Amino acid sequence: MTTTHPSTPTPVPTTKAPADRDGAGAPHAWPTQPEARSAVPMSVQAAAAWSWRIIMIAAALALLLWVIGYFKVLVVSVAIAVLLTVLLAPFVRFLQQRARFSRGIASGTAVLGLLALVSGLLTLAGRSIVNGFAELSDQAQEGFRELARWLSAGPLDLSTDQIDQYIDQAQAQVSDNASSLVSGALSVGTTLGHVVAGALITLFCTFFFLLDGRQVWAWFVGLMPVSSRDRIHQAGRRGVVTLGGYTRTQILVALVDATGIGLGALILQVPLALPLATLVFLGSFIPIVGALVSGSVAVLVALVAHGPVVALIMVGVVLLVQQIEGHVLQPLLMGHAVSLHPVAVLLAVAAGSLAAGIVGALFAVPIVAVINTVVLYLHGHDKFPGLGDDDHAIVRGEPTAPEEPDAADSAAVVPPSEVDGSAPGTSRLTGEA
């Protein structure tokens, strides 16, 4: 008869504390790692985990911004080329379908047509606009002085000393920040060499984006993991739709703003109506802030030319145009393509202007709009369900998502494991799960 003895449990090793120098210290066990971790509240552990990840993301973003700033001419040129490509793509498709042009000829025709349009506008109105801007600056300065005189003699009853003090403080602020303003203006690459290089890069990229844009996008998608390529492709399609909707709508809105304020200035016989309309058109590409600043310049010129009554009427014209833009044009033309709250738009413009000056203010809103659309799609909310998921990028001769077999052919499909001995759940094209 075999006698079984109960198994002796293996003793858990403990770390003993060192004894005191006099040998009187009693040894005790230090807490193990799981015990020490359990002693930290879960809220603190979660906060620590989020903290180092946020620090890493912030460091990566800072590095990305530094790289963009270093290659600013190249980045701005490519960004403008993307906007021009989105604008000219419908015209290229029209030439291909209606005029039976090849894609190369259609792309070249679109770029040459854009050059002819811009050159014609500069030739017809360029000199008067440039000369008008110089006079417009003088008129705006005179408007500030007129406004100061009105404040001293108007209902606010401000003393001349107070107004002079405010003006001196404003001039001191401008003088103190003059160097930073100049460096910020130069940081966007306004020298002649940068302008010429940027223009050539923009035209070159625009032509090839129109010609081979899908191949360029497929190359980018091919850099992503295989399992996520199709979702990135579908998200990118929706981002392009958002960018196109924003760009076309913003051009139309800027044209309506310039026409409305320009006609108002012309009817009120405000001088420099054409330069004012041009300034409003350019300023409208910076949402909220640009239209406000350009409209205030029109009011100052009206104040100098015809006094406070006409200036108040001009204020009414500017406000009417802004109301039509905000409550009619923007919701009607953009719809849900660029569903950004005005607070988000204002913060994006402010952040862009602080980071990259005027160029940052111009590109901030379209970048935020595209990111919003892409992130929402990746999280399951499709703003453009009508696009569907049937279009796939061709990466190295293979679609990002293989086509599903028809219902009639599904019964005849033989599992790959029965044909070539591969394991179930693997792809016959790539051999990956």
C-alpha positions in Angstrom: 0.0 0.0 0.0 1.4 3.3 -1.1 1.2 6.2 1.2 0.8 9.6 -0.4 2.1 12.7 1.4 0.6 16.1 0.8 2.8 18.2 -1.4 4.7 20.9 0.3 4.0 24.3 -1.1 6.9 26.1 -2.7 8.0 29.0 -0.5 7.7 32.4 -2.1 11.0 34.2 -2.0 10.9 37.5 -0.2 13.4 40.3 -0.1 14.6 41.0 3.4 15.4 44.4 4.5 19.0 44.8 5.7 19.4 44.7 9.4 20.5 47.7 11.4 24.1 48.3 12.0 23.8 47.1 15.6 22.1 43.9 14.3 18.8 44.7 16.1 16.8 45.3 12.9 14.1 42.7 12.2 13.8 41.5 8.6 10.5 42.1 6.7 9.3 41.4 3.2 9.3 44.2 0.6 6.1 44.5 -1.5 6.3 42.7 -4.9 5.8 44.6 -8.2 2.1 43.6 -8.6 1.4 44.7 -5.1 3.2 48.1 -5.6 1.2 48.6 -8.9 -2.1 47.8 -7.1 -1.3 50.4 -4.5 -1.4 53.2 -7.2 -5.0 54.2 -7.9 -6.3 53.4 -11.4 -7.0 57.0 -12.1 -3.3 57.9 -11.5 -2.2 54.9 -13.7 -4.6 56.0 -16.5 -3.4 59.6 -16.2 0.2 58.6 -16.4 -0.4 56.4 -19.5 -2.2 59.2 -21.2 0.4 61.7 -20.2 3.4 60.1 -21.9 1.4 59.3 -25.0 0.3 62.9 -25.2 3.9 64.1 -24.7 5.0 61.8 -27.6 2.3 63.0 -29.9 3.1 66.7 -29.1 6.8 66.0 -29.8 6.0 64.4 -33.1 3.7 67.3 -34.1 6.4 69.8 -33.1 8.9 67.9 -35.3 6.5 67.9 -38.1 5.8 71.6 -37.9 9.6 72.2 -37.8 10.1 70.2 -41.0 7.2 72.0 -42.7 8.7 75.3 -41.7 12.1 74.3 -43.1 10.6 73.3 -46.4 7.9 76.0 -46.4 8.3 76.9 -50.1 7.9 73.3 -51.2 5.0 72.6 -48.8 3.0 75.7 -49.7 3.6 75.1 -53.4 2.3 71.5 -53.2 -0.7 72.6 -51.1 -1.6 75.2 -53.7 -1.2 72.6 -56.4 -3.6 70.3 -54.6 -6.2 73.0 -54.4 -5.8 73.8 -58.1 -6.0 70.2 -59.0 -9.3 69.9 -57.1 -10.6 72.9 -59.0 -9.4 71.9 -62.4 -10.3 68.2 -62.2 -14.0 68.7 -63.3 -12.7 70.7 -66.4 -10.3 67.9 -67.3 -13.1 65.4 -67.1 -15.2 67.6 -69.3 -12.5 67.8 -71.9 -12.0 64.1 -71.9 -15.7 63.3 -72.2 -16.9 66.1 -74.5 -13.9 67.0 -76.6 -12.4 63.5 -76.6 -9.1 64.8 -75.4 -6.5 62.4 -74.0 -5.8 62.9 -70.3 -2.4 64.4 -71.0 -3.8 67.0 -73.5 -6.7 67.8 -71.2 -4.4 68.3 -68.2 -2.1 70.6 -70.2 -5.0 72.5 -71.6 -6.4 73.1 -68.1 -3.0 74.4 -66.8 -2.5 76.6 -69.8 -6.0 78.0 -69.5 -5.4 78.8 -65.9 -2.2 80.7 -66.8 -4.0 82.6 -69.5 -6.8 83.6 -67.2 -4.5 84.8 -64.4 -2.3 86.7 -66.9 -5.3 88.3 -68.5 -6.7 89.5 -65.2 -3.4 90.9 -64.1 -2.9 92.7 -67.4 -6.4 94.2 -67.4 -6.7 95.3 -63.8 -3.2 94.8 -62.3 -1.8 98.3 -62.7 -5.0 100.1 -61.5 -5.2 97.7 -58.5 -1.6 98.1 -57.5 -1.8 101.9 -57.8 -5.1 101.8 -56.0 -3.7 99.8 -53.1 -1.1 102.6 -52.4 -3.8 105.2 -52.4 -6.0 102.9 -50.4 -3.4 102.7 -47.6 -3.3 106.5 -47.4 -7.1 106.7 -47.3 -7.2 104.1 -44.5 -4.8 106.1 -42.4 -6.8 109.2 -43.0 -9.9 107.2 -41.9 -8.2 106.4 -38.6 -7.5 110.0 -38.0 -11.0 111.0 -38.9 -12.4 108.3 -36.5 -10.2 109.8 -33.8 -11.5 113.2 -34.4 -15.1 111.9 -34.3 -14.4 110.1 -31.0 -13.1 113.3 -29.5 -16.1 115.4 -30.6 -18.8 112.7 -30.7 -21.2 111.3 -28.0 -18.4 109.4 -26.3 -16.8 112.7 -25.3 -13.3 111.4 -25.2 -10.6 113.9 -24.6 -7.9 114.5 -27.2 -5.3 113.5 -24.7 -6.9 110.1 -24.1 -7.2 109.5 -27.9 -3.6 110.5 -28.4 -2.6 108.2 -25.5 -4.4 105.3 -27.1 -2.8 106.0 -30.5 0.6 106.3 -28.9 0.1 102.9 -27.2 -0.9 101.3 -30.4 2.1 102.8 -32.3 4.4 101.6 -29.5 3.0 98.1 -29.7 3.5 98.1 -33.5 7.0 99.4 -33.1 7.9 96.8 -30.4 6.6 94.0 -32.6 7.9 95.4 -35.9 10.8 92.9 -36.0 8.6 89.9 -35.4 6.0 91.2 -37.9 8.7 91.6 -40.6 10.2 88.2 -39.8 6.8 86.6 -39.9 6.1 88.2 -43.3 9.4 87.1 -44.7 9.0 83.6 -43.2 6.3 82.7 -45.8 8.8 83.1 -48.6 7.9 86.5 -50.3 11.3 87.0 -51.9 11.4 87.0 -55.7 13.4 83.8 -55.9 11.0 82.0 -53.6 8.0 83.2 -55.6 9.4 82.1 -58.9 10.5 78.7 -57.5 7.1 78.2 -55.8 5.2 79.1 -59.0 7.2 76.7 -61.1 6.7 73.9 -58.5 3.0 74.6 -58.3 2.5 74.4 -62.1 4.6 71.3 -62.4 2.8 69.5 -59.5 -0.6 70.7 -60.8 0.0 69.2 -64.2 1.2 65.8 -62.9 -1.5 65.7 -60.2 -4.1 66.1 -63.0 -2.3 63.6 -65.2 -1.3 60.9 -62.7 -3.0 61.9 -59.5 -4.5 58.5 -59.0 -1.2 56.7 -59.4 0.4 59.1 -56.9 -2.4 58.4 -54.4 -2.1 54.7 -55.0 1.7 54.9 -54.2 0.9 56.7 -50.9 -1.8 54.1 -50.0 0.7 51.3 -50.8 2.9 52.6 -47.9 0.2 51.8 -45.4 -0.4 48.4 -43.8 -2.3 46.0 -46.1 -5.2 45.6 -43.7 -5.9 49.3 -43.6 -5.3 50.4 -47.2 -8.9 50.3 -48.4 -10.2 52.3 -45.4 -7.5 54.9 -45.9 -8.4 55.0 -49.6 -12.1 55.5 -48.9 -11.3 58.1 -46.2 -9.1 59.9 -48.7 -11.8 60.0 -51.3 -14.1 61.7 -48.9 -11.4 64.1 -47.9 -11.0 65.1 -51.5 -14.8 65.7 -51.8 -14.6 67.9 -48.7 -11.6 69.9 -50.0 -13.3 70.4 -53.4 -16.5 71.5 -51.8 -14.8 74.0 -49.6 -12.5 75.4 -52.3 -15.3 75.9 -54.9 -17.7 77.4 -52.3 -15.1 79.7 -50.9 -14.2 81.1 -54.3 -17.9 81.7 -55.0 -18.5 83.3 -51.6 -15.4 85.5 -52.1 -16.8 86.6 -55.5 -20.2 87.4 -54.0 -18.6 89.3 -51.1 -16.4 91.3 -53.5 -19.3 92.0 -55.9 -21.7 93.1 -53.1 -19.3 95.4 -51.3 -17.8 96.7 -54.6 -21.2 97.5 -56.0 -22.2 99.2 -52.7 -19.0 101.3 -52.8 -19.7 102.2 -56.4 -23.3 103.2 -55.7 -22.2 105.3 -52.7 -19.5 106.8 -54.9 -16.8 105.7 -52.6 -13.4 106.1 -54.3 -11.2 103.1 -55.1 -14.1 100.7 -55.6 -12.1 98.2 -57.7 -9.2 97.9 -55.3 -11.7 97.6 -52.4 -13.5 94.8 -54.2 -10.2 93.1 -54.9 -9.1 93.4 -51.3 -12.5 91.9 -50.2 -12.1 89.0 -52.6 -8.7 88.2 -51.4 -9.6 88.7 -47.7 -12.7 86.4 -48.0 -10.4 83.4 -48.3 -9.6 83.8 -44.6 -13.0 83.0 -43.0 -14.6 85.4 -40.6 -11.4 87.5 -40.0 -10.5 88.4 -43.6 -14.0 89.6 -44.5 -14.2 91.6 -41.3 -10.8 93.4 -41.9 -11.4 94.1 -45.6 -14.9 95.4 -44.9 -13.6 97.7 -42.2 -11.2 99.2 -44.7 -14.1 100.0 -47.0 -15.9 101.7 -44.2 -12.8 103.8 -43.4 -12.5 104.9 -47.0 -16.2 105.9 -47.0 -15.7 107.9 -43.8 -12.8 109.9 -45.3 -14.5 110.5 -48.7 -18.1 111.3 -47.6 -18.3 111.5 -43.8 -20.0 109.5 -41.1 -23.4 109.1 -42.7 -22.1 107.4 -45.9 -19.7 105.4 -43.6 -22.7 104.1 -41.6 -24.5 103.1 -44.8 -21.3 101.3 -45.9 -21.3 99.5 -42.6 -24.9 98.4 -43.4 -23.8 97.1 -46.8 -20.9 95.1 -45.3 -23.2 93.6 -42.6 -25.8 92.7 -45.2 -23.3 90.9 -47.4 -21.9 89.1 -44.4 -25.4 88.0 -43.3 -26.1 86.7 -46.8 -22.9 84.8 -46.8 -23.3 83.3 -43.4 -27.0 82.4 -43.5 -27.6 81.7 -47.2 -24.5 80.9 -49.2 -22.5 78.9 -46.7 -25.3 76.5 -45.6 -26.7 76.2 -49.2 -23.4 75.6 -51.0 -21.3 73.8 -48.5 -24.0 72.0 -46.6 -22.5 69.1 -44.6 -19.3 69.0 -46.8 -17.6 71.3 -44.3 -19.6 70.9 -41.1 -17.4 73.0 -38.8 -18.7 75.1 -36.0 -17.9 78.9 -36.3 -15.9 78.5 -33.0 -13.8 75.8 -34.6 -13.3 77.9 -37.7 -12.2 80.9 -35.7 -9.8 78.8 -33.6 -8.3 77.2 -36.7 -7.7 80.6 -38.3 -6.1 81.9 -35.1 -3.9 78.9 -34.7 -2.9 78.9 -38.4 -2.0 82.6 -38.3 0.1 82.2 -35.2 1.9 79.2 -36.6 2.5 80.4 -40.2 1.2 83.9 -40.6 -1.1 84.6 -43.6 -0.4 81.3 -45.3 -1.4 79.4 -42.1 -4.6 81.4 -41.9 -5.4 80.6 -45.5 -4.9 76.8 -45.2 -6.0 76.3 -41.6 -9.8 75.8 -42.3 -9.5 73.4 -45.3 -6.9 71.3 -43.4 -9.2 71.1 -40.4 -12.2 70.3 -42.6 -10.4 67.4 -44.3 -9.1 66.0 -41.1 -12.6 66.2 -39.6 -14.1 64.2 -42.5 -11.3 61.6 -42.5 -11.4 61.0 -38.8 -15.2 60.8 -38.7 -15.1 58.2 -41.5 -12.4 56.1 -39.8 -14.6 56.2 -36.7 -17.7 54.9 -38.5 -19.5 58.1 -39.5 -19.6 58.5 -43.3 -20.6 62.0 -44.4 -20.8 60.9 -48.0 -22.5 57.6 -48.1 -23.4 58.2 -51.8 -19.8 57.7 -52.7 -20.0 54.0 -51.8 -17.0 51.7 -51.3 -16.9 50.2 -54.9 -13.8 52.3 -55.9 -10.5 50.8 -54.9 -6.9 51.9 -55.4 -4.7 49.7 -57.5 -1.5 49.1 -55.5 1.2 47.2 -57.4 -1.4 45.7 -59.8 -3.8 44.6 -57.1 -6.9 46.4 -55.8 -6.8 47.4 -52.1 -9.9 45.3 -51.6 -10.6 42.3 -53.8 -14.0 42.2 -55.4 -16.5 39.9 -53.8 -17.9 37.1 -55.9 -21.5 37.4 -57.2 -24.2 35.4 -55.5 -24.6 33.1 -58.5 -21.0 32.2 -58.4 -20.6 31.9 -54.6 -21.7 28.2 -54.7 -18.9 27.4 -57.2 -16.2 29.0 -55.1 -13.8 26.4 -53.8 -12.0 27.2 -50.5 -8.4 27.9 -51.1 -7.4 25.2 -48.6 -9.0 22.6 -50.8 -7.1 23.7 -54.0 -3.5 24.6 -52.9 -3.4 23.3 -49.4 -3.2 26.7 -47.9 -4.5 27.3 -44.5 -8.1 28.6 -44.1 -8.4 32.4 -43.8 -5.3 33.2 -45.9 -5.3 35.2 -49.1 -4.3 33.5 -52.4 -2.9 36.8 -53.7 -0.7 37.7 -50.8 -0.6 34.7 -48.6 -1.5 36.9 -45.6 -4.3 36.4 -43.2 
